[in-house]
């Protein structure tokens, strides 16, 4: 039988989820820029800016919970 997850497993899962949220927001910004006809430099800037916004969003969500 499988027992309940340990505290370490829960922490690792939450960290993966947090990284996933930041990556999804960053890639979303890049894809929107790409679909709008942006150059590769603009797409890269959008991914970085989107990742920073995703990290700020994550920080806010962690703060309020």
Z-matrix of the N, CA and C atoms (Angstrom, degrees):
N
C 1 1.445
C 2 1.521 1 110.14
N 3 1.277 2 113.58 1 154.92
C 4 1.451 3 119.98 2 179.07
C 5 1.523 4 108.43 3 -101.63
N 6 1.305 5 115.40 4 130.11
C 7 1.464 6 120.51 5 -179.55
C 8 1.517 7 111.14 6 -89.89
N 9 1.290 8 116.46 7 179.39
C 10 1.470 9 120.26 8 178.18
C 11 1.529 10 110.20 9 -67.30
N 12 1.322 11 116.34 10 152.36
C 13 1.467 12 118.53 11 -179.87
C 14 1.523 13 111.37 12 -66.67
N 15 1.311 14 114.28 13 146.55
C 16 1.467 15 119.67 14 178.76
C 17 1.532 16 109.33 15 -76.24
N 18 1.307 17 115.91 16 169.74
C 19 1.466 18 121.26 17 178.86
C 20 1.533 19 110.49 18 -62.62
N 21 1.321 20 116.53 19 -36.76
C 22 1.463 21 120.71 20 178.84
C 23 1.532 22 111.04 21 -65.88
N 24 1.322 23 116.86 22 -42.29
C 25 1.464 24 120.73 23 177.99
C 26 1.535 25 111.13 24 -64.30
N 27 1.310 26 116.87 25 -39.57
C 28 1.463 27 120.52 26 177.44
C 29 1.522 28 110.88 27 -64.16
N 30 1.327 29 116.73 28 -43.44
C 31 1.459 30 121.16 29 179.65
C 32 1.526 31 110.72 30 -63.29
N 33 1.339 32 116.83 31 -43.69
C 34 1.458 33 120.53 32 178.59
C 35 1.528 34 111.50 33 -62.60
N 36 1.317 35 116.46 34 -40.88
C 37 1.461 36 120.43 35 179.01
C 38 1.526 37 111.13 36 -64.60
N 39 1.309 38 116.96 37 -41.92
C 40 1.466 39 120.50 38 179.16
C 41 1.528 40 110.85 39 -66.33
N 42 1.326 41 117.48 40 -37.48
C 43 1.463 42 119.98 41 177.62
C 44 1.521 43 111.41 42 -65.08
N 45 1.340 44 117.21 43 -40.93
C 46 1.464 45 120.35 44 176.80
C 47 1.524 46 110.88 45 -63.96
N 48 1.318 47 117.39 46 -39.40
C 49 1.453 48 121.60 47 178.15
C 50 1.530 49 110.53 48 -64.13
N 51 1.314 50 117.21 49 -42.33
C 52 1.457 51 121.15 50 179.36
C 53 1.528 52 111.33 51 -63.16
N 54 1.323 53 116.58 52 -44.80
C 55 1.463 54 120.32 53 177.99
C 56 1.525 55 109.49 54 -63.14
N 57 1.324 56 116.93 55 -40.59
C 58 1.465 57 121.12 56 179.09
C 59 1.513 58 112.15 57 -60.91
N 60 1.324 59 117.91 58 -40.41
C 61 1.465 60 121.47 59 178.98
C 62 1.524 61 110.15 60 -62.11
N 63 1.317 62 117.18 61 -46.97
C 64 1.466 63 120.96 62 -179.22
C 65 1.526 64 110.25 63 -63.80
N 66 1.317 65 118.03 64 -42.65
C 67 1.468 66 121.70 65 -179.67
C 68 1.524 67 110.75 66 -64.40
N 69 1.321 68 117.50 67 -43.26
C 70 1.468 69 120.66 68 -179.12
C 71 1.525 70 110.87 69 -63.79
N 72 1.325 71 117.89 70 -43.34
C 73 1.463 72 120.18 71 179.17
C 74 1.529 73 110.39 72 -64.73
N 75 1.320 74 117.47 73 -42.44
C 76 1.463 75 121.02 74 179.21
C 77 1.518 76 112.69 75 -64.60
N 78 1.323 77 117.26 76 -45.59
C 79 1.462 78 120.42 77 179.13
C 80 1.522 79 111.46 78 -67.14
N 81 1.306 80 116.72 79 -34.47
C 82 1.458 81 120.57 80 177.54
C 83 1.527 82 110.65 81 -60.91
N 84 1.310 83 117.05 82 -44.24
C 85 1.464 84 120.59 83 177.99
C 86 1.527 85 110.90 84 -61.62
N 87 1.328 86 116.50 85 -40.98
C 88 1.462 87 120.10 86 178.58
C 89 1.518 88 112.50 87 -66.00
N 90 1.325 89 117.01 88 -40.93
C 91 1.464 90 120.35 89 179.78
C 92 1.527 91 111.59 90 -67.32
N 93 1.318 92 117.07 91 -38.37
C 94 1.465 93 120.13 92 176.82
C 95 1.523 94 110.18 93 -63.17
N 96 1.327 95 116.79 94 -42.74
C 97 1.461 96 120.77 95 178.63
C 98 1.520 97 110.77 96 -64.76
N 99 1.324 98 116.76 97 -40.76
C 100 1.457 99 120.88 98 179.57
C 101 1.528 100 110.93 99 -64.89
N 102 1.316 101 116.77 100 -41.99
C 103 1.460 102 119.33 101 -179.19
C 104 1.524 103 111.58 102 -69.29
N 105 1.318 104 117.36 103 -21.89
C 106 1.458 105 121.74 104 176.07
C 107 1.515 106 113.09 105 -84.46
N 108 1.320 107 117.56 106 1.61
C 109 1.458 108 121.30 107 176.79
C 110 1.517 109 113.95 108 89.08
N 111 1.291 110 118.14 109 21.79
C 112 1.461 111 121.06 110 -179.92
C 113 1.522 112 112.27 111 -72.53
N 114 1.328 113 115.80 112 154.22
C 115 1.464 114 120.50 113 176.27
C 116 1.525 115 109.10 114 -72.87
N 117 1.316 116 115.69 115 170.29
C 118 1.460 117 119.50 116 -179.53
C 119 1.529 118 111.37 117 -64.32
N 120 1.309 119 117.52 118 -32.75
C 121 1.465 120 120.77 119 176.94
C 122 1.528 121 110.13 120 -65.96
N 123 1.319 122 116.87 121 -42.95
C 124 1.460 123 120.62 122 178.20
C 125 1.521 124 111.36 123 -64.59
N 126 1.330 125 116.42 124 -39.16
C 127 1.468 126 120.59 125 177.62
C 128 1.526 127 109.74 126 -63.33
N 129 1.324 128 117.36 127 -44.12
C 130 1.467 129 120.77 128 179.81
C 131 1.527 130 110.71 129 -63.18
N 132 1.321 131 116.73 130 -41.52
C 133 1.468 132 120.02 131 178.21
C 134 1.523 133 110.04 132 -64.15
N 135 1.331 134 116.69 133 -40.31
C 136 1.468 135 120.49 134 179.53
C 137 1.524 136 111.23 135 -65.07
N 138 1.329 137 117.37 136 -38.55
C 139 1.464 138 120.26 137 178.78
C 140 1.528 139 110.23 138 -64.60
N 141 1.320 140 116.79 139 -43.34
C 142 1.467 141 120.37 140 178.96
C 143 1.527 142 110.48 141 -65.01
N 144 1.338 143 116.27 142 -46.44
C 145 1.463 144 119.97 143 179.48
C 146 1.527 145 110.74 144 -64.16
N 147 1.326 146 116.97 145 -41.07
C 148 1.460 147 120.71 146 177.61
C 149 1.515 148 111.84 147 -63.62
N 150 1.312 149 116.97 148 -37.86
C 151 1.463 150 120.37 149 177.86
C 152 1.525 151 111.09 150 -65.91
N 153 1.337 152 116.33 151 -38.61
C 154 1.465 153 119.29 152 176.85
C 155 1.531 154 110.98 153 -65.69
N 156 1.327 155 116.41 154 -40.51
C 157 1.461 156 119.88 155 176.71
C 158 1.529 157 109.97 156 -65.00
N 159 1.333 158 116.79 157 -40.83
C 160 1.463 159 120.40 158 177.49
C 161 1.514 160 112.02 159 -62.40
N 162 1.318 161 116.91 160 -39.90
C 163 1.468 162 120.47 161 178.01
C 164 1.529 163 110.69 162 -66.52
N 165 1.340 164 116.54 163 -38.79
C 166 1.466 165 119.75 164 177.50
C 167 1.526 166 110.29 165 -65.98
N 168 1.320 167 116.67 166 -42.22
C 169 1.461 168 120.91 167 177.13
C 170 1.525 169 110.57 168 -60.81
N 171 1.306 170 116.57 169 -44.33
C 172 1.458 171 120.91 170 179.01
C 173 1.530 172 110.71 171 -63.03
N 174 1.328 173 116.37 172 -43.41
C 175 1.464 174 119.42 173 177.69
C 176 1.513 175 111.40 174 -59.77
N 177 1.319 176 117.34 175 -40.92
C 178 1.458 177 120.88 176 178.15
C 179 1.521 178 110.83 177 -65.41
N 180 1.313 179 117.02 178 -44.78
C 181 1.461 180 120.05 179 -179.66
C 182 1.520 181 111.94 180 -63.29
N 183 1.326 182 117.18 181 -39.10
C 184 1.466 183 120.49 182 177.68
C 185 1.524 184 109.81 183 -67.35
N 186 1.326 185 116.31 184 -36.95
C 187 1.475 186 120.74 185 -178.90
C 188 1.531 187 111.51 186 -65.95
N 189 1.336 188 117.66 187 -40.25
C 190 1.458 189 119.37 188 -174.94
C 191 1.530 190 113.22 189 -82.53
N 192 1.325 191 117.62 190 -11.36
C 193 1.462 192 118.69 191 -179.71
C 194 1.502 193 111.43 192 -98.97
